[in-house]
């Protein structure tokens, strides 16, 4: 309806334009799939992050199938490479029936699927209920569990999904209910993180403020036997190099650079004592 359209417009106007960060990974939601004679499978969508180059290998995260980019087109012009943010058509080496609207194309090794996430939501009179979570061109049913009400109609929210979804830190989304825009927000924690509500709200505030050093310190204390940095891009939009550098600035930690793990020094002492006990 017209009210929903106006609400959507108002929300979109609040979203800041993204700068083309060279470190961001190729991230492309499919909104159309079709086959053209003499060309093969073609998908169209919005390249929101990263870049893509002709003949580059990518992966469809939803099917876990690797693909090769045979052609890149933007505004009817064939290109060797294109960067975000642009509308892009890609020709791929697969059957068009293998792909669907809402599937996510990216690079291998950066994203894992989960059926839950934590996020910052801006909405009026938000309640625990079922809604439609819209990210890119994908729409998925979700259950909302409000963790904390903040100021200015903002909330920390835990989302539960019926299906796996590949989300990343700071990713924008919109919430629909009965075909009306209820609100929108940004993903803060795209991974499953078993924490009590009070702990989680503290962690989410660090993420909201992009205080990653405080977030790392929190995880160090919350996970006495270590936490991993393998998913640092999905979790914090940080490369492994930047995540390791930040981890080394923490107090009372041992950083395993080879395996991308961070351990509280207290846990190492406990492990040493346990081994000593076994050997005695």
C-alpha positions in Angstrom: 0.0 0.0 0.0 1.0 3.7 -0.3 1.7 4.0 3.4 4.2 1.1 3.3 5.9 2.6 0.2 6.3 6.0 1.9 7.7 4.3 5.0 10.2 2.4 2.8 11.2 5.6 1.0 11.8 7.4 4.3 13.9 4.5 5.6 16.0 4.3 2.5 16.7 8.0 2.7 18.3 7.4 6.1 20.8 4.9 4.7 24.3 6.5 4.0 26.0 5.9 0.7 28.7 3.2 0.9 32.3 4.0 0.1 34.0 1.5 -2.2 36.3 -0.2 0.3 38.9 -2.2 -1.6 39.1 -4.8 1.3 35.5 -5.8 1.1 34.6 -9.2 -0.4 32.4 -9.7 -3.5 28.8 -9.9 -2.2 26.0 -10.2 -4.8 22.3 -11.1 -4.2 20.6 -12.5 -7.3 17.3 -10.9 -8.2 16.7 -12.5 -11.6 17.9 -15.7 -13.4 17.3 -16.6 -17.0 19.0 -18.3 -20.0 19.9 -16.6 -23.3 20.5 -18.5 -26.5 24.2 -18.5 -27.4 25.1 -17.0 -24.0 23.7 -19.4 -21.4 22.8 -18.6 -17.8 22.6 -15.0 -16.9 21.9 -13.5 -13.5 21.1 -9.9 -12.5 21.5 -8.2 -9.2 23.2 -5.5 -7.1 26.9 -5.6 -6.4 26.9 -4.1 -2.9 30.4 -4.9 -1.8 33.7 -5.8 -3.3 34.5 -6.3 -7.0 34.3 -9.0 -9.6 36.6 -9.8 -12.5 36.1 -11.7 -15.8 36.9 -15.4 -15.5 37.1 -15.2 -11.7 36.0 -18.1 -9.6 33.1 -17.4 -7.2 30.7 -19.6 -5.2 26.9 -19.7 -4.8 26.7 -20.0 -1.0 23.2 -21.5 -1.0 24.2 -24.4 -3.2 28.0 -24.5 -2.3 28.7 -24.8 -6.0 31.7 -23.0 -7.5 31.1 -20.9 -10.6 33.1 -19.0 -13.2 32.2 -15.6 -14.4 32.0 -15.8 -18.2 30.9 -12.2 -18.8 30.2 -9.0 -16.9 27.7 -6.4 -18.2 26.7 -3.0 -16.8 24.2 -0.8 -18.7 24.6 -3.0 -21.8 28.4 -2.6 -21.8 30.7 -5.6 -21.4 33.4 -5.2 -18.8 36.6 -6.8 -17.6 35.9 -5.8 -14.0 33.3 -4.0 -11.9 33.3 -2.6 -8.4 30.5 -1.9 -5.9 28.0 -0.3 -5.8 26.5 -1.1 -9.2 23.7 -3.0 -10.9 25.4 -6.0 -12.7 24.5 -8.8 -15.1 26.8 -11.9 -14.9 27.0 -14.8 -17.3 27.8 -18.0 -15.4 28.9 -21.5 -16.3 25.9 -23.4 -14.9 22.3 -24.4 -15.6 20.0 -21.5 -14.9 17.7 -23.9 -13.0 20.4 -24.3 -10.3 20.0 -20.7 -9.2 17.1 -18.7 -7.7 16.2 -15.2 -6.7 17.7 -14.5 -3.3 20.7 -16.7 -3.7 24.0 -15.1 -2.6 27.1 -15.2 -4.7 30.5 -14.5 -3.0 34.0 -15.8 -2.6 34.8 -19.2 -1.1 35.8 -19.4 2.6 34.4 -16.2 4.0 30.8 -17.0 5.0 29.0 -19.6 7.0 25.3 -20.2 7.3 23.3 -19.8 10.6 19.7 -19.9 11.6 20.0 -16.9 14.0 21.6 -13.5 14.4 21.6 -10.5 16.6 20.9 -7.0 15.3 20.2 -3.4 15.9 16.6 -2.6 14.8 15.0 0.9 14.4 11.2 0.7 14.6 8.3 2.1 16.5 6.5 -0.1 19.0 8.5 -3.2 18.1 7.1 -6.4 19.7 8.1 -10.0 19.9 6.4 -11.6 16.8 6.9 -13.2 13.4 8.0 -11.0 10.6 9.6 -11.1 7.1 13.3 -10.4 7.2 14.4 -8.8 3.9 18.1 -8.7 3.0 19.3 -8.1 -0.5 16.7 -9.8 -2.7 16.0 -12.5 -0.2 12.9 -12.6 2.1 12.8 -15.1 5.0 10.4 -15.6 7.9 11.8 -14.7 11.3 10.9 -14.7 14.9 11.8 -11.6 16.9 13.1 -11.7 20.5 13.7 -8.2 21.9 16.9 -8.2 24.0 16.9 -4.6 25.0 15.1 -1.3 24.2 17.5 1.6 23.5 16.8 5.2 22.9 15.3 6.7 19.7 13.1 3.7 18.8 16.2 1.4 18.6 16.3 -2.1 19.9 18.8 -5.0 20.3 17.0 -8.0 18.8 17.7 -11.7 18.4 16.3 -13.2 15.2 15.5 -16.9 14.7 15.1 -18.2 11.1 13.5 -21.3 9.6 16.3 -21.7 7.1 20.0 -21.1 6.9 21.0 -17.5 6.0 24.4 -16.0 5.2 24.6 -12.7 7.0 27.6 -10.5 7.8 28.4 -7.7 10.2 26.8 -4.3 9.4 24.6 -5.8 6.7 21.4 -3.7 6.2 17.9 -5.3 6.3 14.2 -4.3 6.3 11.4 -5.9 8.3 7.9 -6.5 6.8 4.7 -7.5 8.4 1.4 -7.8 6.5 3.2 -6.3 3.5 4.0 -3.1 5.5 7.5 -1.9 6.4 7.8 -2.1 10.2 11.4 -1.0 10.5 15.0 -1.8 9.5 18.4 -2.2 10.9 21.9 -3.6 10.7 23.2 -7.0 11.6 25.6 -6.9 14.6 26.3 -10.5 15.3 25.8 -12.8 12.3 27.0 -15.9 14.2 25.5 -18.1 16.8 26.9 -16.8 20.1 25.7 -18.6 23.3 25.6 -15.8 25.9 23.2 -14.8 28.6 21.1 -11.7 27.8 23.0 -9.3 30.0 26.3 -10.4 28.5 25.0 -10.3 25.0 23.6 -6.8 25.3 27.0 -5.7 26.5 28.7 -7.4 23.5 26.2 -5.9 21.1 26.8 -2.4 22.4 30.5 -2.8 21.6 29.6 -3.9 18.1 27.1 -1.1 17.6 29.9 1.4 18.4 32.3 -0.6 16.3 34.6 -0.9 19.3 36.2 -4.1 18.1 39.0 -4.0 20.7 36.5 -4.0 23.5 34.5 -6.7 21.6 37.7 -8.9 21.4 38.4 -8.3 25.0 34.9 -9.3 25.9 35.1 -12.6 23.9 38.5 -13.3 25.5 36.9 -13.2 29.0 33.7 -14.9 27.9 35.5 -17.8 26.2 38.2 -18.9 28.6 39.4 -21.6 26.3 39.7 -19.3 23.3 37.8 -17.8 20.4 38.5 -18.0 16.7 39.3 -15.3 14.1 38.7 -17.5 11.1 35.3 -15.8 10.5 36.6 -12.3 11.3 35.4 -11.0 8.0 31.9 -12.2 8.4 31.8 -11.4 12.1 33.5 -7.9 12.2 34.3 -7.0 8.5 38.0 -7.3 9.5 40.6 -9.2 7.5 42.6 -11.9 9.3 45.6 -9.5 9.3 43.7 -6.7 11.0 41.9 -9.1 13.4 45.3 -10.6 14.5 46.8 -7.1 14.9 43.9 -6.1 17.1 44.1 -9.3 19.2 47.8 -8.7 19.9 46.9 -5.4 21.5 44.8 -7.2 24.2 46.2 -7.9 27.7 46.5 -11.3 29.1 46.2 -13.2 25.8 48.1 -15.7 23.7 47.5 -15.3 20.0 47.9 -18.4 17.8 48.5 -16.8 14.5 48.8 -20.0 12.5 45.4 -21.3 13.6 43.8 -17.9 14.1 42.8 -18.4 17.7 43.0 -16.1 20.7 43.4 -17.6 24.2 43.2 -16.1 27.7 46.5 -16.7 29.5 44.5 -18.1 32.4 43.3 -21.0 30.2 46.9 -21.8 29.2 47.8 -22.2 32.8 44.9 -24.4 33.5 45.8 -26.6 30.5 49.4 -26.8 31.7 48.3 -27.9 35.2 45.9 -30.5 33.7 48.7 -32.0 31.6 51.0 -31.9 34.6 48.4 -33.8 36.6 48.1 -36.5 33.9 51.8 -37.0 33.7 52.4 -37.3 37.4 
